[in-house]
Amino acid sequence: MFDNLRKRFAYARIISEAKALSRQKRVFNIEDAKTIGIVFRFTTNEDFDLLKKYVLYLREMKKKVKAIGYYSTKSEPRVQYSKVDYDLFGKSSFNWFGKPTDHILKNFIEEEFDILIDLNPEDDLVITYIAATSRAHFKIGRYAENNVIHDMQIES
C-alpha cells in the first residue's frame, strides 16, 4: 500500500514537471532528425542485441544516437557495450522520490535531441521521469490514455 501511494505521488509530480517544462516542440521524421535519444528498460540480452541493431541502423543513416537503459536487478547486467553509445543505470541512480542523482542521467535529460524514443514497455517511473523531463523536441512513446508526456504515441 505504501509503495502504491509513493508511485501515485511520484507520477503526479512527474506530470506536473512535464507540463511546466519549457521546450521547443517540433515534429521530426527519422530522415530529418540529426540527434536521437533512446530510453529503454533492460530486460534480456536478446532485447538489448535487437536495440543495438536498431542503433547501428540509425548510425548508418548518419544519425547521432545516444541510448540509456534502466535495469531493475541488483547488479549491472553482464553484456558488452560501448560506454560512448550506451549507458546503463540502476535504482542507485535515483533518490527515493525517483529523481535522478547521477550526472549521466541529468546530462541525458538536458540534451536537446531532435527525437526521443521511449521504449518503456510498462509504466516504470524512472524511465517515465526521464522521458517526461527530457528537453527533446519530439517525443515518441507507447500509447496510454491521458498521456501528456509524448508528442506521438504508438499502440502495438
ABEGO torsion letter per residue (X at the ends): XAAAAAAAAAAAAAAAAAAABBBBBBBBBAAABABBBBBBBBABAAAAAAAAAAAAAAAAAGBBBBBBBBBABABBBBBBBBAAABBBBBAAABBAAGBBABAAAAAAAABBBABBBBABABBBAAAAAAAAABABABBBBBBBBGBAABABBBBX
